[in-house]
Amino acid sequence: MAKNNSHSRQSDEIDLLQLFKSFGDFIARMFKGLFNAILQFIIFSIRKWLYLLTAVIIGLAFSYFFPKVQQDFYYSDLVLKSNAVQNQEMISYINRLENLTSEENYPVLASSLNIAEEDAKHIGNIRAYWFVDKNKDGIVDEADINNKFLADTSVNKIGWRFGVRATVTDPQVFEKVTPGIEQYVNSNDYFKKMNEARIDDLTEIINQIGLEVDKLDSLQKKEYFQLEDETRLREGQLVFTNDPEIKLFHEDLLDLVRTRQVSHRELTIHHNIISLLEDFTVTQRPINSATYYAKKVVPVLIVLAYLLALFVTFRKKIIAAIRK
């Protein structure tokens, strides 16, 4: 019996060692194969350097000359807070301007923003977008400019701010777009009525809290200073009474005061339909510069050149495989 156990233990040890050896061999083969693949790639690239160099030269030449035949354009972002309505309503309303820019309807765009038509012609696009919270910690993680998270339920949309990106051909127009968007929003009758109702509600809350604070303050003074002690001395004797227990109200007072302060800040700082949190940054550097196109065009041409070199090198095998 003892011999059988010893033999079984030895067999298990051998199997385990064999497993580790096989795993080690697999890792070694994998790294060797990866090293050989990288080495073959480098050797092939050196042999076909003319293809790659031609692709780089063509890409750089295109990136240098193409912006010269195009009009420069610039973009910048402002951050707004919607006070009267939900972000969804405000974003949808501002994105109507994007339709006007795409249709090149400059007279209506100029009228909507209350700017000159010549200035409106310098606006290439205006788009409102959400900020998203990927980690669900209440902190902005990304600006969803291209709406890639619009239908994604795994991220939270930030409800207390949103962004607006404007693309223009004259950077000085940014200074007119900000008041133009404010004018466009303020001209909406529905938004105006909602904001007036919000202001009335905040004013009523502040006034009501003021009355409640006065009541609590009076009640607290009465408890502290006007009620007699629970124990008192009468004619040299200690007499116990059934007066009500003294209650402290300062926590209730502090809660009401904090609520009033929040409402007061909302009423004074965010009095309008929207609040400007961050304005456009005026830049003199166009987006469509040579560097902008080089980063996009050169890598694509290099990949195409590499594919062309592969096809030329192995064209006989490729044609034979296709014919089969």
C-alpha positions as CSV (number, residue, x, y, z in Angstrom):
1,M,0.0,0.0,0.0
2,A,2.8,2.4,1.0
3,K,4.6,1.6,-2.3
4,N,1.5,2.4,-4.3
5,N,1.2,5.8,-2.6
6,S,4.8,6.6,-3.2
7,H,4.6,5.6,-6.8
8,S,1.4,7.8,-7.3
9,R,3.1,10.8,-5.6
10,Q,6.1,10.4,-7.9
11,S,3.8,10.2,-11.0
12,D,2.0,13.4,-9.9
13,E,5.3,15.2,-9.5
14,I,6.5,14.1,-12.9
15,D,3.2,15.2,-14.5
16,L,3.5,18.6,-12.8
17,L,7.1,19.1,-14.0
18,Q,6.1,18.1,-17.5
19,L,3.2,20.6,-17.4
20,F,5.6,23.4,-16.3
21,K,8.1,22.4,-19.0
22,S,5.5,22.4,-21.7
23,F,4.2,25.8,-20.6
24,G,7.8,27.1,-20.6
25,D,8.4,25.8,-24.1
26,F,5.2,27.4,-25.3
27,I,6.2,30.8,-23.9
28,A,9.7,30.4,-25.4
29,R,8.2,29.6,-28.8
30,M,5.8,32.5,-28.6
31,F,8.5,35.0,-27.9
32,K,10.8,33.5,-30.5
33,G,8.0,33.7,-33.1
34,L,7.3,37.3,-32.2
35,F,11.0,38.2,-32.4
36,N,11.3,36.6,-35.8
37,A,8.1,38.3,-37.0
38,I,9.5,41.7,-35.9
39,L,12.9,40.9,-37.5
40,Q,11.3,39.9,-40.8
41,F,9.2,43.1,-40.7
42,I,12.2,45.3,-40.2
43,I,14.2,43.5,-42.9
44,F,11.3,43.7,-45.4
45,S,10.9,47.4,-44.6
46,I,14.6,48.1,-45.2
47,R,14.4,46.2,-48.5
48,K,11.3,48.2,-49.6
49,W,12.5,51.5,-48.2
50,L,11.8,53.2,-51.6
51,Y,8.0,52.5,-51.3
52,L,7.9,53.8,-47.8
53,L,10.0,56.9,-48.5
54,T,7.8,57.7,-51.5
55,A,4.7,57.4,-49.3
56,V,6.2,59.8,-46.7
57,I,7.2,62.3,-49.3
58,I,3.8,62.3,-51.0
59,G,2.0,62.6,-47.7
60,L,4.2,65.5,-46.5
61,A,3.8,67.3,-49.9
62,F,0.0,66.9,-49.8
63,S,-0.1,68.1,-46.2
64,Y,2.0,71.2,-47.1
65,F,0.1,72.3,-50.2
66,F,-3.5,71.2,-49.5
67,P,-4.0,73.8,-46.7
68,K,-2.9,76.5,-49.0
69,V,-5.8,76.0,-51.3
70,Q,-8.2,75.7,-48.4
71,Q,-9.6,78.4,-46.2
72,D,-8.3,78.3,-42.6
73,F,-10.7,77.3,-40.0
74,Y,-10.6,77.4,-36.2
75,Y,-12.7,75.8,-33.4
76,S,-13.2,76.5,-29.8
77,D,-15.6,75.4,-27.0
78,L,-17.7,77.2,-24.4
79,V,-19.3,75.5,-21.4
80,L,-22.8,76.5,-20.3
81,K,-25.2,75.6,-17.5
82,S,-28.9,75.3,-18.3
83,N,-30.9,76.8,-15.4
84,A,-34.5,76.9,-16.7
85,V,-34.8,73.5,-18.5
86,Q,-33.1,70.2,-18.7
87,N,-29.9,69.8,-20.7
88,Q,-31.6,67.6,-23.3
89,E,-34.1,70.4,-24.2
90,M,-31.4,73.0,-24.3
91,I,-28.9,70.9,-26.4
92,S,-31.6,70.1,-28.9
93,Y,-32.6,73.7,-29.2
94,I,-29.0,75.0,-29.8
95,N,-28.3,72.2,-32.3
96,R,-30.9,73.8,-34.6
97,L,-28.1,76.3,-35.3
98,E,-26.1,73.3,-36.7
99,N,-28.8,72.7,-39.2
100,L,-28.6,76.3,-40.4
101,T,-24.9,76.1,-40.8
102,S,-25.0,72.9,-42.7
103,E,-27.7,74.4,-45.0
104,E,-25.7,77.6,-45.3
105,N,-28.8,79.5,-44.4
106,Y,-26.8,82.6,-43.3
107,P,-29.7,85.1,-43.2
108,V,-31.6,83.0,-40.7
109,L,-28.4,82.2,-38.7
110,A,-27.5,85.9,-38.5
111,S,-31.1,86.7,-37.4
112,S,-31.0,84.0,-34.7
113,L,-27.7,85.1,-33.3
114,N,-28.4,88.8,-33.8
115,I,-25.2,89.3,-35.8
116,A,-24.3,90.6,-39.2
117,E,-24.8,88.2,-42.1
118,E,-21.1,88.7,-43.1
119,D,-20.1,87.4,-39.7
120,A,-22.6,84.5,-40.0
121,K,-20.8,83.4,-43.2
122,H,-17.6,82.9,-41.2
123,I,-19.4,80.3,-39.0
124,G,-18.8,76.7,-40.3
125,N,-20.7,74.9,-37.5
126,I,-22.2,75.2,-34.0
127,R,-22.8,72.0,-32.1
128,A,-24.0,71.5,-28.5
129,Y,-22.9,68.2,-26.8
130,W,-23.0,66.3,-23.5
131,F,-20.2,65.8,-21.0
132,V,-20.1,62.1,-19.8
133,D,-19.1,60.5,-16.5
134,K,-17.6,57.1,-17.4
135,N,-16.7,56.1,-13.8
136,K,-20.0,57.3,-12.3
137,D,-18.2,59.4,-9.7
138,G,-19.8,62.7,-10.6
139,I,-16.6,63.9,-12.4
140,V,-16.5,64.9,-16.1
141,D,-14.4,62.3,-17.9
142,E,-15.0,63.1,-21.6
143,A,-16.7,65.6,-23.9
144,D,-19.1,63.6,-26.2
145,I,-18.6,65.9,-29.2
146,N,-19.4,63.2,-31.8
147,N,-22.3,61.7,-29.8
148,K,-20.6,58.3,-29.5
149,F,-22.1,57.8,-26.0
150,L,-25.5,59.2,-26.8
151,A,-27.2,55.7,-26.6
152,D,-24.7,54.2,-24.2
153,T,-26.4,53.4,-20.9
154,S,-23.1,52.3,-19.2
155,V,-22.1,56.0,-18.7
156,N,-23.8,58.9,-17.0
157,K,-24.5,62.1,-18.8
158,I,-23.5,65.2,-16.7
159,G,-26.7,67.1,-16.0
160,W,-25.3,70.4,-14.6
161,R,-23.2,71.5,-17.6
162,F,-22.9,71.0,-21.4
163,G,-20.6,72.2,-24.1
164,V,-20.9,74.1,-27.4
165,R,-18.3,73.8,-30.1
166,A,-18.1,76.5,-32.8
167,T,-16.0,76.2,-36.0
168,V,-15.2,79.5,-37.7
169,T,-13.0,80.8,-40.5
170,D,-12.3,84.1,-38.7
171,P,-11.2,83.7,-35.0
172,Q,-12.6,87.2,-34.2
173,V,-16.1,85.9,-34.8
174,F,-15.9,83.9,-31.5
175,E,-16.4,87.1,-29.6
176,K,-19.8,87.5,-31.3
177,V,-20.9,83.9,-31.1
178,T,-21.1,83.9,-27.3
179,P,-23.6,86.8,-26.9
180,G,-25.3,85.5,-30.0
181,I,-26.0,82.1,-28.4
182,E,-27.2,83.9,-25.2
183,Q,-29.5,86.1,-27.3
184,Y,-30.8,83.0,-29.2
185,V,-31.7,81.2,-26.0
186,N,-33.2,84.2,-24.3
187,S,-35.5,84.8,-27.2
188,N,-37.3,81.5,-26.6
189,D,-40.7,82.2,-24.9
190,Y,-41.0,78.8,-23.3
191,F,-37.5,79.1,-21.8
192,K,-38.4,82.6,-20.5
193,K,-41.6,81.4,-18.8
194,M,-39.8,78.4,-17.2
195,N,-37.1,80.7,-15.9
196,E,-39.6,83.2,-14.5
197,A,-41.4,80.3,-12.7
198,R,-38.0,79.1,-11.4
199,I,-37.1,82.6,-10.0
200,D,-40.5,82.9,-8.4
201,D,-40.1,79.5,-6.7
202,L,-36.6,80.3,-5.5
203,T,-37.8,83.7,-4.1
204,E,-40.7,82.0,-2.3
205,I,-38.4,79.4,-0.9
206,I,-36.0,82.0,0.4
207,N,-38.8,84.1,2.0
208,Q,-40.4,81.0,3.6
209,I,-37.1,79.8,5.0
210,G,-36.6,83.3,6.5
211,L,-40.0,83.0,8.3
212,E,-39.1,79.5,9.5
213,V,-35.7,80.6,10.7
214,D,-37.3,83.5,12.7
215,K,-39.8,81.0,14.3
216,L,-37.1,78.6,15.3
217,D,-34.9,81.4,16.6
218,S,-37.8,82.7,18.8
219,L,-38.6,79.2,20.0
220,Q,-35.0,78.5,20.8
221,K,-34.7,81.8,22.8
222,K,-37.8,80.9,24.7
223,E,-36.4,77.4,25.6
224,Y,-33.1,78.9,26.6
225,F,-34.0,82.1,28.4
226,Q,-37.8,82.2,29.3
227,L,-38.6,78.8,30.7
228,E,-37.8,78.3,34.4
229,D,-35.4,75.7,35.6
230,E,-36.7,72.2,36.1
231,T,-35.5,72.4,39.7
232,R,-35.9,75.5,41.8
233,L,-35.6,76.4,45.4
234,R,-38.7,77.4,47.2
235,E,-38.6,78.6,50.8
236,G,-35.4,76.6,51.4
237,Q,-36.8,73.3,49.9
238,L,-35.9,71.6,46.6
239,V,-39.0,71.2,44.5
240,F,-39.2,69.1,41.2
241,T,-41.6,70.2,38.5
242,N,-42.9,68.6,35.3
243,D,-41.8,71.4,32.9
244,P,-41.1,70.1,29.3
245,E,-37.7,68.9,28.3
246,I,-35.5,71.6,26.7
247,K,-34.9,71.0,22.9
248,L,-32.0,72.3,20.9
249,F,-32.9,73.7,17.5
250,H,-29.5,74.9,16.2
251,E,-29.1,71.9,13.8
252,D,-32.5,72.6,12.3
253,L,-31.5,76.3,12.0
254,L,-28.3,75.4,10.3
255,D,-30.1,73.1,7.7
256,L,-32.5,75.9,6.9
257,V,-29.8,78.5,6.6
258,R,-27.8,76.2,4.3
259,T,-30.8,75.7,2.1
260,R,-31.4,79.4,2.0
261,Q,-27.8,80.1,1.0
262,V,-28.0,77.5,-1.9
263,S,-31.2,79.1,-3.1
264,H,-29.8,82.6,-2.8
265,R,-26.7,81.6,-4.8
266,E,-28.8,80.0,-7.5
267,L,-31.0,83.1,-7.7
268,T,-28.1,85.6,-7.9
269,I,-25.4,83.7,-9.8
270,H,-27.6,81.7,-12.1
271,H,-30.4,84.2,-12.6
272,N,-30.6,83.9,-16.4
273,I,-31.9,81.0,-18.5
274,I,-28.3,79.8,-19.1
275,S,-25.1,80.6,-17.3
276,L,-21.7,81.0,-19.0
277,L,-19.1,78.8,-17.1
278,E,-16.3,78.9,-19.7
279,D,-16.1,81.2,-22.7
280,F,-14.5,80.5,-26.1
281,T,-10.7,80.6,-26.2
282,V,-9.7,82.8,-29.2
283,T,-6.8,81.1,-31.1
284,Q,-4.8,82.3,-34.0
285,R,-3.6,78.8,-35.0
286,P,-5.8,77.2,-37.7
287,I,-6.9,73.6,-37.2
288,N,-6.3,72.6,-40.8
289,S,-2.6,73.2,-40.7
290,A,0.1,71.1,-42.4
291,T,0.6,69.2,-39.1
292,Y,-3.1,68.4,-38.9
293,Y,-3.2,66.7,-42.4
294,A,0.3,65.1,-42.0
295,K,-0.9,63.2,-38.9
296,K,-3.8,61.8,-40.8
297,V,-2.5,61.3,-44.3
298,V,1.1,60.1,-43.8
299,P,0.2,56.9,-41.7
300,V,-2.5,55.9,-44.2
301,L,-0.1,56.3,-47.2
302,I,2.6,54.3,-45.3
303,V,0.1,51.4,-44.8
304,L,-0.9,51.5,-48.4
305,A,2.7,51.6,-49.6
306,Y,3.5,48.6,-47.4
307,L,0.5,46.6,-48.8
308,L,1.6,47.6,-52.3
309,A,5.2,46.3,-51.6
310,L,3.8,43.0,-50.3
311,F,1.6,42.6,-53.4
312,V,4.5,43.3,-55.7
313,T,6.8,40.9,-53.9
314,F,4.4,38.1,-53.6
315,R,2.2,38.8,-56.7
316,K,2.8,35.5,-58.3
317,K,1.7,33.5,-55.3
318,I,-1.2,35.9,-54.7
319,I,-2.4,35.5,-58.4
320,A,-2.0,31.8,-58.2
321,A,-4.0,31.6,-55.0
322,I,-6.8,33.7,-56.6
323,R,-6.9,31.5,-59.7
324,K,-7.3,28.4,-57.6
